[in-house]
Amino acid sequence: MKKIIFTLSITIFLAGTIFISCQSSSKKVENAQEKVDAANNKVAEANQELDKAIKDSIQKFKKESEERIDEYDKNIADYKVRIAKMNREDRARDERRLAELEQRNREMRRSLEDYNDDRREHWEAFRIRFRHDMEEHNRAFRDFWVRRR
């Protein structure tokens, strides 16, 4: 008799545990939907933060690049003064080279001002290409006074 009562009480306990722990399918769907909504909110917040970071990065890069371009403008003005003191033959050659540097400087400034795309992929490509162009431009400035014989 004790065995039957013990077995019956264990069975009732297990049945009760299973019954209490089971959720209805609508409750499961509701819980899943809440999790999906929470995840979507986190994704939206992360995307907003990423967009803000990209915009901040663009502004910082533009400011730094504009400062470098302004520095090149000052160098061009200094070079013009130095060229004015040269003999006619050297002056003509260096004025042509300086005009090329000046044109390239204007193009770099225009390219930087015209960029207005905030998409990450396009920004990365633009930034890499612009940095490469700036390095080329910097090399041209450094090599300006090197005489070829």
N, C-alpha and C positions, 0 to 999 in steps of 0.2 A: 504494500500500500504506500509506503514511504517512497518507493521507487516511482510509482505512478504519479504521485503528487510532485515529486522533484522533477520528473521529466515534463509533466504538464506545465509547471511553473517556468521552467527553462524555455519551453516552446512558446508560451505566452510572452515571456520577456523578449525573446528574439523577434517574434511577430510584431510586438509593440515597437521595438527599436527600428525594425525595417519600415514599419508603417509611418512612424514619426519622421524618420530621416528621408523618406521619399518625398520629392516635390512633384507638383503637377507639371506637366509639360509647358503650360502657359507661364508658370512661375520661372521655369528654366529659361524660356525664351525672353522673359522680361529681364532676368538677371544678365543674360548674354547681351541683350540690347543696351543695358546700362553700361556694361564693360566696353562695348563698341563705341558708344557715345563718349565715354571718358577717354578712350584711346584717340578718337577723332579730335577731341578738344586739345589733347596734348600735341597731336600732330599739327593742328592749326597754330597753336602757340609757338611750336618749334619753327614752323615756316615763317611766322611773323618775326621771330627773333633773327632768323637767318636773313630775311629780307632787310631788316634794319642793319645787321652787321655788314651786309654787302653794300648798302648805301653809304654807311660810314666809311667802309674801305674805299669806295669810289671817291668820296669827298677828300679823304686823306691823301690818296694817290694823286688826285688832280691838284691839290694844293702843293704837294711836294714837287710835282712835275712842273707846275707853273713857276715855282721858285727857281728851279733849274733853268727853265727857259728864260726867265728874267735875268738870271746870271749870264746866260749866253748873250743876251741882248747887251748887257754891260760890256762883255768881252768884245763884242763886235764894235761897239763904240770906241773902246780902247784901241782895237786893232786899226780902226780908221785913222785915228790920230797918229799911230806909229807909221802907217803906210804913207801918210801925207808927207812924211819927212824923208821918204826914200827917193832914189833916182827914178826917172820916168819909166824905164824898162821894167824894173822890179815892181814899181807901183802898179802898172797896168796888169801884170800877171796876178799880183796879190789882190787887186781890186776885183778881178773876175772870180778868184777863189773865195773871197770874202762875200761877194754877191751870192754865190752858191750857198754858202753857209747861212747867210741871212734869209734866203728863200726857204731853205730847209727848216730853219727855226720858225718861220711863219707857218709853214705846213704842219709842223709839230704842234704848235699852239692851236691852229685851226682844228686839227684832228682831236685834240684833247677837249676843246670847247664843244665840238659837234657830237661827242659821244654822250648818249643819253639813255642807253639801254641798261636796265637794271637786272636783266636775267643773268644768272650766275655763269652759265656756260659761255655766253657772249662776253661777259666781263672778263673772265679768265683769259679767253683768247685775245681780247683787246689789250689787256694788261701785259701779257707776254710779248705780243707784237710791238707794243709801244715801248716797253723797256728795251727791247732789242734795238729799235730805231734810235732811242735815246743814247744807247751805248755807242752805236755807229756815229751818231752826231758828236758825241763827246770825243771819240777817237779823231774825228775830223778836226775838231778844235785843237786837240793836243798836237796834231801833226801839221797844223797850219804854218808854223814857223820853221818846220824842217825843210831845208833846201835840198832839192834833188839836183845832183850834178851830172 
